[in-house]
């Protein structure tokens, strides 16, 4: 996976490590994003997850999810306490994802209180047709 950088100022979740698995991403299959770090405030509904892929500055992929619903499927329903140090959210890579094109992928989340939870960006992320 390409290197990941923080793209948020004053996030509620300070990310130490961020991973996408499996990598490369498989179109039409699940990918899980795991962030490990320190929460400064609980994650509350209606938290939202936003995924944007860009190729030469043009948006080529977008996806949005209810973060609390995703976390609940992992056994962590909102509110998420500040004592939780790792969260995983899994989503399906949509069939509209461009194959074999290196995109700048931004994965961000907004807490239910309107604050930025986190923002992580990686350049050169690849999605493939695996099956």
Secondary structure, 3 states (H helix, E strand, C coil): CCCEEECCCCCCEEEEEEEEECCCEECCCEEEEEEEEEECCCECCCCEEEEEEEECCEEEEEEEEEHHHHHHHCCCCCCECCCCCEEEEEEECCCCCCCCCCEEEEEEEECCCCCEEEEEEEEEECEECCC
